[in-house]
């Protein structure tokens, strides 16, 4: 199983979404002759996309090696392979695999540059995502502040309009009494008090308007700083794309050592090697894919199938891997007796 990795640049609308596409091993088998025991016996090793002895169920397997750099215990590795086996068994409705610590074919977790590179990418992705989350939170905060400022501006405008209407009525009443020779003492006291109140409201409203104006200026400065962080984040995304270009990375392989005599298989040794995975869902998918080869299945042409040559990593973020109709079609065509 091969995997193609790529990091696209971030956009203004969506921050920090990193996507990869897995590309599994090519259909062609690679054969290396190991030895010729006799003229009618051939021993060879193949990296296959399907077993030379298909449908020999139940297939016994065992965890033979888990390199410690994976940070995965043998118990956790066994649980993941068991989960992958159950995917097939639940799909076809019968027992296909059994964990046999003494007689089962080996499943080996072999750590190397592939997983080291994966872990490095995951660390960088996690840091990038944390920055994306921080930017998203900051954007939401700035949007909230902008709404608050807009509401304050609207309230000030309404208050200013109301104050102006009351001031106009007050001035009209004062002018009316002046034309009539002056207001009585009681009315004059009221008008003077109303005038003082209007002046206090005008001063308070002017002060509030200045405060909101200062708030707007600070908000613009914050938005400018946010935009600069966003530009830096987009440049970081470009750098990540350069650091982790699209490439094929083998996730796992199913291999067989086959001995034949006079055209017949006299012995067959199976092996699964797992080289890299992102998380548990990814590991289960890799194991299920290689177990499918152990059953004798080749690749499905349907995207998203367990046995397909490519799959979208993003699909595993929200759900566990599941078998598709294409996987079951392959199984029933290869193992009609099952």
Beta strands, then each sheet from edge to edge (+ up, - down):
strand 1: 2-5
strand 2: 21-23
strand 3: 30-38
strand 4: 41-47
strand 5: 59-66
strand 6: 97-99
strand 7: 105-109
strand 8: 247-250
strand 9: 252-261
strand 10: 264-274
strand 11: 310-312
sheet 1: 1+ 8-
sheet 2: 2+ 11-
sheet 3: 3+ 4- 9+ 10- 7- 5- 6-
end
